[in-house]
């Protein structure tokens, strides 16, 4: 016999929208801004960018929405102070040395931060001094700083770590991600070397200007979450060369030119390889998808058919993290330090914990 539970939804009439500043209005910043604007529980109260073509415009013009009543500014402290924001969605650069001063300026105004900076997922691998300083500043000002996204931030690290929750023990983990770069935004296609000669690609890799940022951070984050002390982490980047023409909205790749990257990484514990990462991002791969394989008790094999669409999932991860950041303890935190993430619920919300501003 069927049973029915009737649940009365309770709305908190006293809850106000969370006040958000958009810090950086490139492709990901704009997508995140559109999502923020669509949420009843969030309100855009400031927008910051250094591009003179954007400064002075109503942010709605950049988001492709009706006017928001917020003008884009290049004055960081002035904008954040006036906005009295709870949180800044920061999307400017991949590397900690570039964003460290920006994070410090935001923190100084008492504003929490969720950032797409890839190295911020686990800053203690390559930029421990900067990470320590940001953590200290954040605690002094009573705010929280989090780096997240789709990769790093979800597929190859957080989701892999959560998968081990059902295991009595874990011996090793392998994560594979195959991305069809032809379906992604132009800057990402450029980042994976579309249209380059293989020799030019390798020179750019040697100079540190080519490749996906964050793969080694994903390994370090996963090892930290599992309590594994890694001996070393290694990474390799190779071009994927086209054997047929591939045309996208941004590039026309000819045979013999680069159509993407194949990037691998591994982490060793006591001389044994226990974490493997395999990332293929190229035009028209055979079978896009994500896979997490855990060797343990029990073994786990998780697949996402077709893969996780990064240009949708990255801004979603940033926005969905907002209530978790506001509820977390002050300091520089990682995805393993916040409450269980999920999609941001509709309607207004009351944030437990402390907010900036």
N, C-alpha and C positions, 0 to 999 in steps of 0.2 A: 504494500500500500504506500503510495507516494506521500512524502511529508514536505511541508512548505514552511519556510521561515520568512517572515516579513520584517524587513529592516528599514527603519526610517532614517534617511540621510540627514545628518546634522550639519548645518552651515554655521560657521563662526562669523557672525555679522560684524564683530569688532576687529577682525583681522584686516590689515591693510595690505596692498600689494607690496612685494619685495622691490626695493628701489635698486635699479641696475644701471651701471655705466658700461658702455661698450668701449673698450680700449683696443683700438685697431679695427679698421674697417676694410680689410682685404676680403678675398672670397669667403673664407671661413667666418670672419667677423660679421660679414653681412648676413650669411646664412644663420648664424647664431642670433643676430639681431632680429631677423624676421621671426624666428621661433619665440624669442622673448616677447616681441610685440603681439604675438598671437595668443599669449597666455594671460588669462584674467588675473592670475596671482602675481604677475610680474609687471613692472613699469619701467620703461626707459626714462632715466632722468638726466643722462649725460652721454656724450659721445666724443671720443678723442681720436685724432689721427693727425699725422704730420704732412699728409699730402695736400699741397695748396689747392688742388682742384676739388678737394672735399671740404676743406675748412670753410666755414660760413654757410654751408648748406644745411637745410633741415634734414635730419637723419632719415626721415621718411623718403626723401628723394633717392637716397642710396639704397634703401631697403626695398624700393618699389611699392611703397604703401602710401596711404594718405599722409599728410603732414602730421608729424608727431609733436611738434612744438619744442623740439630740442635741436639746437644748432651745434654742428660739429666744430670742435675747438682743438687747437694745438697747444693749449695751456693746461698742463696736467694738474698741477696742484690747485690752481684756481678753479678748474672745472670740478674736480673731485670734492673740494671743500664746499663749493656752492651747492653741489648736487645732494650732499648729505646721503650718499648712497649706502646701501647695505653691502653691495658686492660689485666688483668689477669683473667683467668677462674679458680677459686679456688674450689677444690673438695676434701677436706681432712677429715672433721669431722662434726658431727651433732650438737655439743654443743659450745656455745659462749665462755666459759672459755678456751676451747682448741684452738679455732681459733682466738681469740682476738689478741694475739701476732703476729700471721701470718698476719692478716689484717693490723696491725700497721706497720709491716716491708714492706709490699707491698705499702701501702700509702706513706711511707717515701720516696719512689723512684719516686713519682709522677705518679703512675699507678692506673688507675681505676680498679674496681673489680666487677665481677659478680660471685656469690658464691652459691653452693648447700647446704650450712649449713642451716639445717632446722630451727633452733632457730633464724637465722638472718632474716627470713621472717618478724617477729615482735619481735625484741630483747628487747623491753621495758617491756615485761611481766616478764621474769625471770632474765634478765641480763641488767637492765636499766643503771647501772653505766658503764658497758663495752660499751653498745650502745651509750651512751652519749659521751664517750671518742673517739670512732671510728668516730662519727659524727663530733666532734670538730677537730680531726686530718684531716679528709677528707676535711673539709672546709678550713683548714689552707693550705693544699697542693693543693687545687683546683681540687679535684677528687671526683668521685661518687662511692658509694658502694651499691650493691643491692643483697639481698638474694632471690632466686627463685628456681623453679623446677616444678614438676608435682603435688606433694602433700607432703608438702605444696608448695604453689606458684601458683597453677592453679585450680584444680578441686574443692577442698573443701573450697576455699576462694575467689580467684580472679574471677573465673567464677560465683560463687554464688553472689558476689557483683555486677558484671556486669548485672546479671539477673534482679536485682531490678531496673535497669535503666528504665524499661517500667512500673513501678508501681507509682501510686500517693501516696501510703503509704504502709508501710511494718509493719506487726505485729509480725511475727516470721519467722524463716528460719530453715529448716531441710535438712541436706545433708547426703546422704547415699552413701557409696562406698564399693563395693564388688570386691575383687581382687583375681584372681586365682594365688596363690603364686607358684604353680607348674610350671608355665610358666616363672617365673622370675629368675634372677641371683642367684647363690649360696649364696652370702652373705645376700641377703634379706631373703631367706628361713631360713637361720640360725638365722636371726634377729627376725623372728616370732616364733622361738622355735621348728622348725621341729625336730622330733625324741626325744624330751625331755620327761621325766616323768612329769605329771602335778604338782607334788610337787616341783620339781626342777624349773619348769617354774615360779611358784608363788614366790619362794625364789629370783629368778632373778628379778622379777618385784619389790619386796620389796627393793632390793638393787639398783634399778634404772638402771639395765643393760638390761632390756627386754622391748620391745614394740616399737611402731611407735613414732618417735620424730616429733613434730610439730603440733599435733592435737590441743593442747591448744593455740598455736600460731595462728592457723587458726581461732579459735574462737575470739581471741583478735583482730586480723587483721580485721575480718568481722565486729565486733562491732565498731571498730574505724572508718571503712569506712562508716558505717551507722550513725555515730554520737551518738552511744549508750554508755552510761557510765555503764559498767557491775558491779554488786555488787560482784559477785564471779564467778569463773570458776571451774568446777569439772571434773574429769576424772576417768574412770574405765578401767581396763585391765583384761581380763579373757582368759584362754586357750581354744582353740577349740580342742577337743579330737577325734581322729580317731576311727570310728566304723568298718573300713575295711582297708586293707593294701593300701598304696599309695606310688608309686615309682616314683622318679624323677631322673634327671641326677646326683643329688647331695645327695639325701637322700632316704632311704627305711624306711618309717614310718609304724609301725605295729599297730594293734588295741590296744587302750589304751594309745598310745603315743600322744603327742601334734602334731597337723598338722597345727596350725596357731593361730592367735590371734583374739579376738573380743574386740575392743577398742571403748569406747563411751566417749563423752564429752558434756558438756552443759554450757551455760552462762545465768545468771539471771540479769534482770534489774528491780529494785524496787520489788524484791521478786518474779518476774514472769519469768519462763523459756522461753526465746525468741530465743535462738540458740541451736540447737541440731546437734551433729555430730555422725555418726555411721559408723565405719570402720571395715569391716571383711576382713582379709587377711589370707587365708588358702589354703591348697591343695584341689583342685577339689570341689569348692563351687557349689551350685545348679545353680546359675544364676549370673555370673559376670556382673557388670555394675555400672554406676554412676547415681545418681539422686539428683536433687536440687528442693526442694519444698518450695515455698514462699507463706506464708499466708498474703495477702494484698489486695490492690485494683489496678489491678486485682490480683487474685491468679495466680501463675506461677508454672509449673511442667515441668522441663527440664530433659530429660533422654539421656544418652549415652549408647546405646546398646552394650554389651560386655565389656564396660569400656574403660578407657584410658590406653594404654600400657605404663607403667612407664619407662621401660628400654629404650624405644624409646623417650618418651615425655620429660623425665628429661633432657637429653643432648640437645634436641631440644629447650627446654625452655631457657636453659643457653645461647645457641648460638644465638637464636632469640632475646634475650634481649640486645645483645651487642650494636646495634645502639641506643636503647632507653637509655641505661646507658650513652653512650657518649654524648647524647643530653640533659641529665637531669642536673639540678642544682647540684653543688657540695654538698657533705654531704652524710650521711647514709639515703637512701631512701627506700621506700617499693613499692610494685606493684601498689598501688593506686596513687603513686607520678609520675610515668613515663607515657609517651605517650602510646596510645592504642597499645598493643602488637599484632604482627602477624608474620607469617613466614618471614624469612629473604629473601629478593628478590634476584634473580640471577643477576650476573654482578657486576660491581664496584658501589660504592655508595659514595656520598659526605656526610660526617657527619656534621650536623649543631651543633654548640655549641663548647665545648672545649674538647680536649683529653689530656691524660697524656703523660708521657715520657718526 
